[in-house]
Amino acid sequence: MAPGTATQERVRTIEAACALFPEIEIAVILPCYNEEAAIGAVVRSFRKELPSARIYVYDNNSKDRTSQVAAEAGAIVRSETLQGKGNVVRRMFADIEADVYLMCDGDITYDAPSAPALIRKLLEDNLDMVVGCRIDSEQASYRAGHRFGNALFTGSVASLFGNRFTDILSGYRAFSRRYVKSFPALSNGFEIETELTVHALELRMPIGELDTPYGARMEGSQSKLSTYRDGFRILMMITKLFKSERPLAFFSIIFALLTLAAVGLSIPLLLTYIETGLVPRLPTAVLAASIMLLAFLSLTCGLILDTVTHGRREMKRLAYLTVPAVGAVLERRS
């Protein structure tokens, strides 16, 4: 078969698959905690938009009737006893088998009619993750503190790991199977979105974004996100990922700071020594020398850990490649 004919055939195959969502195993995964007021409407809206999908609701120790309402709406209800969204996502990714995963919060703030578009983009472009970027229609739907924090954290991740996302904290995402089954999921709470983003950036996965409407919560549904506590945890997660994924850069910053401190302490001593031939402040000289030793020790740690990180990234990449791409799965089924 000629290369041009093969390419056209592949395009037709993917277009046909996108038009026939029933041929694709789609799992809608909804982590929930105390969402009795909204979860029924969320399940029904996704059932309407993706009639062939399996909808899973993972209840994270809710104190209300979240599980009962979700089951009555037609969802497959399971539970995760370890508290925190990161723990729920880890469990969902481990338990559920599908070709495409659509993750969304159970608070009805995200737009269910955008789900087919997210999945279509994932399939047509053969991507591993598509993020639904939040476009809010009313001020109350997106608090100013959360808006500022998202911009701050998105900018931080862009400067440290690469500028490929505009909304790293969005909870509305479509994933390929090979993304889900290669994701280690080490986070416990709301910092999971940051880890999801950095995992894709570090493995240089094909990723995309799509603008989606973002609305206010339903009456009776309350946000579980604490602006300051969870913001601090997200910041710590970015720092932790920077240290583990970019150890040479991280420890080079420490090296530079310690070197500046040591040089700052040693300059007056050096000038005095040049003038008098004496070192009158011996404790200061010892302190400067010790700080400089710590600086070079930090740089050495960065060089060693950079080699370890490179090998670990190769292993993660190999694990990622063991799962077929979504495009390959569609072609095999055609």
C-alpha positions in Angstrom: 0.0 0.0 0.0 1.4 3.5 -0.9 2.3 5.8 2.0 -0.3 8.3 1.0 -3.0 5.7 0.8 -2.0 4.3 4.2 -2.2 7.8 5.8 -5.6 8.4 4.3 -6.8 5.1 5.5 -5.6 5.8 9.0 -7.3 9.2 9.0 -10.6 7.5 7.9 -10.2 4.9 10.6 -9.8 7.5 13.4 -12.6 9.6 12.0 -14.9 6.5 12.0 -13.9 5.7 15.5 -14.5 9.2 16.7 -18.0 9.1 15.1 -18.7 5.8 16.8 -18.0 6.3 20.5 -19.8 3.0 21.3 -16.8 1.2 19.7 -14.4 2.8 22.2 -14.3 1.8 25.9 -14.8 5.0 27.7 -14.7 5.3 31.5 -16.0 8.5 33.2 -14.3 8.6 36.6 -15.7 10.9 39.3 -14.0 11.3 42.7 -16.5 12.5 45.2 -16.7 13.7 48.8 -20.0 14.9 50.2 -21.6 15.7 46.8 -25.1 14.5 47.5 -26.6 17.7 46.1 -24.8 17.5 42.7 -23.7 14.0 41.9 -27.0 12.8 40.6 -27.2 15.6 38.0 -23.5 15.1 37.1 -24.0 11.4 36.4 -27.1 12.0 34.4 -25.5 14.7 32.3 -22.5 12.5 31.4 -24.9 9.6 30.7 -26.7 11.9 28.2 -23.5 13.0 26.5 -21.7 9.6 26.5 -24.4 7.0 26.5 -22.0 4.1 25.9 -19.5 5.1 28.6 -19.2 3.4 32.0 -19.6 6.0 34.8 -17.7 5.4 38.0 -18.2 7.3 41.2 -15.6 6.8 43.9 -16.9 7.9 47.3 -14.2 9.1 49.6 -15.8 8.6 53.1 -18.7 10.9 52.4 -20.9 11.8 55.4 -24.0 12.2 53.3 -26.0 10.2 50.7 -23.5 10.6 47.8 -23.2 6.9 47.2 -26.9 6.3 47.2 -27.7 9.2 44.9 -25.0 8.2 42.5 -26.2 4.6 42.3 -29.8 5.7 41.8 -28.6 7.9 38.9 -27.0 4.8 37.2 -23.3 5.1 38.2 -21.0 2.3 39.3 -20.3 3.2 42.9 -17.1 2.2 44.6 -15.3 3.6 47.7 -11.8 4.6 48.8 -11.2 4.9 52.5 -7.8 6.8 52.4 -8.9 10.4 52.5 -7.8 12.8 49.8 -8.3 13.3 46.1 -4.9 12.0 45.2 -5.7 8.7 47.0 -8.9 8.4 45.1 -7.3 9.0 41.7 -4.6 6.4 42.5 -7.3 3.9 43.2 -9.4 4.7 40.1 -6.4 4.5 37.8 -5.4 1.1 39.3 -8.9 -0.5 39.3 -10.6 0.6 36.0 -9.8 -0.8 32.6 -10.7 1.3 29.5 -9.3 2.8 26.3 -10.2 6.4 27.2 -10.6 7.9 30.7 -12.5 11.1 31.4 -12.0 12.5 34.8 -14.2 15.2 36.3 -15.2 16.5 39.7 -18.6 15.6 41.0 -19.7 19.1 41.9 -21.4 20.0 38.5 -19.0 23.0 37.9 -17.5 21.4 34.8 -19.4 21.2 31.5 -20.5 17.7 30.6 -21.5 18.7 26.9 -17.7 19.4 26.4 -16.9 15.7 27.1 -17.3 14.5 23.4 -15.0 17.3 22.2 -12.3 16.4 24.7 -12.4 12.7 23.7 -12.6 13.6 20.0 -9.4 15.7 20.3 -7.7 12.9 22.2 -8.5 10.4 19.5 -8.1 12.5 16.4 -4.7 13.9 17.5 -3.6 10.6 19.1 -2.8 12.4 22.4 -2.3 11.0 25.9 -4.0 13.8 27.8 -6.4 16.7 27.0 -7.0 19.3 29.7 -10.3 21.2 29.9 -9.2 24.8 30.5 -11.8 26.5 32.6 -13.6 29.5 31.1 -15.8 30.9 33.8 -19.1 32.7 32.8 -19.7 34.2 36.3 -17.4 35.6 38.9 -18.8 33.5 41.7 -17.8 30.3 39.9 -14.1 30.9 40.3 -13.0 32.7 43.5 -10.3 35.4 43.1 -7.9 33.6 45.4 -8.2 30.4 43.4 -7.8 32.4 40.2 -4.6 34.0 41.4 -3.3 30.7 42.8 -3.9 28.9 39.5 -2.1 31.6 37.6 0.8 31.6 40.0 1.2 27.8 40.0 0.7 27.5 36.3 3.5 30.1 35.8 5.8 28.3 38.2 5.3 24.9 36.5 5.8 26.5 33.1 9.1 28.1 34.2 10.4 24.9 35.8 9.1 22.1 33.5 8.0 23.7 30.2 5.2 26.0 29.0 2.7 23.7 27.5 -0.3 24.3 29.8 -2.5 27.3 30.7 -4.6 25.7 33.5 -2.6 23.0 35.4 -5.2 22.7 38.2 -8.2 21.8 36.1 -9.9 18.7 37.3 -11.5 18.0 33.9 -9.2 15.8 31.8 -9.3 13.1 29.2 -6.6 10.4 29.3 -5.3 7.6 27.1 -4.9 4.2 28.7 -1.1 4.4 28.4 -1.1 7.6 30.4 -3.2 6.1 33.2 -1.3 2.9 33.5 2.1 4.6 33.5 1.2 7.3 36.1 2.7 6.6 39.6 0.1 8.8 41.5 2.1 9.7 44.6 0.0 12.6 45.8 -2.6 12.4 48.5 -4.8 15.5 48.0 -5.6 18.3 45.6 -2.0 18.5 44.5 -2.7 15.5 42.3 -3.4 17.8 39.3 0.1 19.2 39.5 1.5 15.7 39.5 -0.6 14.8 36.5 0.7 17.8 34.6 4.4 17.3 35.5 4.3 13.6 34.6 3.1 14.4 31.1 5.8 17.2 30.7 8.6 15.0 32.0 7.9 12.1 29.6 7.2 14.6 26.8 3.8 13.0 26.1 1.6 14.4 23.3 -0.9 16.6 25.1 -3.5 19.2 24.3 -5.9 21.7 25.8 -9.5 22.6 25.1 -11.5 25.6 26.5 -14.5 24.4 28.5 -17.2 26.4 30.4 -16.9 26.5 34.1 -19.9 27.3 36.3 -20.9 27.8 39.9 -21.6 25.1 42.3 -25.1 23.8 42.9 -26.8 25.0 46.0 -26.0 22.7 48.9 -22.6 21.7 47.4 -19.5 23.2 49.1 -15.9 23.4 47.9 -13.5 21.0 49.6 -10.5 23.1 48.5 -8.9 25.2 51.2 -7.2 28.2 49.6 -4.3 28.5 51.9 -3.8 24.9 53.2 -4.1 23.2 49.7 -2.3 26.1 48.1 0.6 25.5 50.4 0.5 21.7 49.6 0.5 22.4 45.9 3.5 24.7 46.3 5.3 22.0 48.2 4.4 19.5 45.5 5.9 21.7 42.8 9.1 22.1 45.0 9.3 18.4 45.6 8.8 17.6 41.9 11.4 20.2 41.0 13.9 18.6 43.3 13.2 15.0 42.1 12.8 15.8 38.4 15.4 18.6 38.1 17.9 17.8 40.8 20.9 19.5 39.1 19.0 22.8 38.8 17.6 22.5 42.3 20.9 21.9 44.0 22.7 24.4 41.7 20.5 27.1 43.2 21.5 26.0 46.7 25.1 25.9 45.5 24.9 29.5 44.3 23.2 30.8 47.5 25.8 29.1 49.7 28.7 30.3 47.5 27.4 33.9 47.7 27.2 33.6 51.5 30.7 32.2 51.8 32.2 34.8 49.5 30.4 37.6 51.4 31.9 36.4 54.6 35.4 35.8 53.2 35.9 39.1 51.3 36.5 41.3 54.5 38.9 38.6 55.8 40.7 38.5 52.5 41.2 42.2 52.5 42.4 42.2 56.1 44.9 39.4 55.3 46.2 41.3 52.2 46.8 44.4 54.4 48.2 42.9 57.5 49.1 39.3 56.7 46.8 38.2 59.6 43.5 36.4 59.9 42.0 38.1 63.1 38.6 36.5 62.9 39.3 32.8 62.8 35.8 31.6 63.6 34.4 33.6 60.6 37.1 32.1 58.4 36.1 28.6 59.5 32.4 29.4 59.0 33.1 30.7 55.4 35.2 27.6 54.6 32.5 25.3 56.0 29.7 27.1 54.0 31.8 26.7 50.8 32.3 23.0 51.5 28.5 22.7 51.9 28.1 24.5 48.6 30.3 22.0 46.7 28.6 19.1 48.5 25.3 20.4 47.3 26.6 20.6 43.7 27.9 17.1 44.0 24.5 15.8 45.2 22.9 17.5 42.2 25.3 15.9 39.7 24.8 12.4 41.2 21.0 12.7 41.5 20.8 14.0 38.0 22.2 10.8 36.7 19.8 8.8 38.9 16.9 10.8 37.7 17.9 10.3 34.1 17.9 6.5 34.5 14.5 6.6 36.4 13.0 8.7 33.6 14.2 6.1 31.1 12.4 3.4 33.1 9.2 5.4 33.3 9.3 6.0 29.6 9.8 2.3 28.9 6.8 1.5 31.1 4.8 4.1 29.3 5.7 2.6 25.9 4.6 -0.9 26.9 0.9 0.2 26.6 -0.2 0.8 22.9 -1.2 4.4 21.9 -4.9 5.1 21.5 -4.5 5.5 17.8 -2.9 2.0 17.5 -5.8 0.5 19.4 -8.3 2.1 17.1 -6.5 0.9 14.0 -6.2 -2.7 15.3 -9.9 -2.8 15.9 -10.9 -1.5 12.5 
